[in-house]
Amino acid sequence: MKVVDLFDLVIFGGTGDLAMRKLLPAMYRRYADGQIPPDSRIVGVARTHGDDPSYREGVRAAIAQHVKNAEAATVERFLAMVHYFGLDATQDAGWNEFEADLKSRAGRVRVFYLSTSPSLFVAICNRLRAHGLNGDDARVVIEKPIGSDLASATVINNDVASAFDERHVFRIDHYLGKETVQNLLALRFGNVLFEPLWNARRIDHVQITVAETVGLEKRGAYYDNAGALRDMVQNHLLQLLCMVAMEPPASLDADAVRDEKLKVLRSLKPIDQNNAIISTVRGQYRAGASNGGAVPGYLEDLGKPSSNTDTFVAIKAEVDNWRWAGVPFYLRTGKRLPARVSEIVIQFRQIPHSIFAPSAGPVAPNRLVLRLQPDEGVKLWLMIKSPGPGGLRLQEVPLDMSFAEAFGVSQPDAYERLLLDVVRGNLTLFMRRDEVEAAWSWVDPILAAWKANPEAPKPYTAGTWGPSAAIALIERDGRTWHDADTNDA
């Protein structure tokens, strides 16, 4: 594996959940595999008082919890790279020392990861600019949510742009770092088999599901103001839709890929007060069972008597262009669903005519299932003759490739790939500001339509696949949801 350039990774919010659960374990794994120069540094920044030894103990505990079979000696060498800086983005104190510390180590890439509330993005970027830490060797990484609507996203983008050039801004969506998503590019554009079929003539519909079994997980205040549409659809699901629907880019250069994704977002048919009631379903979970145990409903989790926040969303989206005219894209995401699974299902059309006798059984249309989690892989369902000496009987079987089994290694976490791409300056798997704003331009009218309709979200029992209205959304088109926990057993 190629070693990246020397860098300082500064994590604002360095004691938070994302840093400890994802970012620091990801960096440890890349260090253990020899991709990180030992003279690089990882600097956790937070408002609380602390020092290097105490912060390292926290990082050690995070690695022990989230990394299997971490070697003790390697952990110690990694921890020697880890440092802590107590700093408040809203106060002057400490910033001169912080600047001097970073500038004393010239000749390295500086990555500033804003793992904080979006309300601090502007203050942090302004401080970095004021202290001359926004030069050509700097990159800033922004986590979702980038705004709560188009207006607020534009404000954030403008404020960040006042401190950092767009080519230094990395808006991260960790779903784009998953191997399966990148494999979608390889499948489509590296094989003559698929691309000629990747259009409305051969594809009946597409399903994109991102299902969670968890509830609020201490994110109640944020989630009740956001909901599933803002939290998941505006970024994760629309980015996956773009990867499926985009035209072949001229190259894998960052702007070539992002130009094509932007075209898809701008081709989405509007959903507003005229059609939201038939094209969208919003739900909210009630008490039920999850992971073998009883769980409370959303309002009990939240500790409030009432809320109209959506914990489940299903949408029938359409891409209004030559390639995809008439092909629905069914999007579905929610909390407290039966399985933790993220997948893309490409449902091909039925054969035009069956030559087989009725006794052979039905001919099911082919489908391609790209699994993003929990076990990344690709599954292509085909019709074959059922083995045996009797008459010709048809059977549907999968060509199944689990990446971990096929390659004999566990797949890297998405953050491992994306963090090193930031160091490399590779923007391909990161969102450009016009993508973010185009996504909000499509989502905002849905939010407005829901606000104008006083009807509460449809209830669904925790541990089920959402409200019955979500089933009706797809079944009235003569189709059914692909439920991974049963259909892929």
Helices and strands as residue ranges (DSSP letters): E 7-12, H 17-18, I 19-23, H 24-32, E 41-46, H 52-66, H 72-79, E 82-86, H 95-103, E 109-114, G 118-120, H 121-130, E 138-142, H 150-161, G 166-168, E 169-171, G 174-177, H 179-189, G 195-197, E 203-211, H 220-228, I 229-237, H 238-245, H 254-267, H 276-279, E 280-286, E 288-290, E 293-295, H 298-302, E 312-318, E 328-334, E 341-348, G 358-360, E 367-373, E 377-385, E 394-402, H 403-407, H 414-424, H 433-452, E 458-461, H 468-475, H 484-487
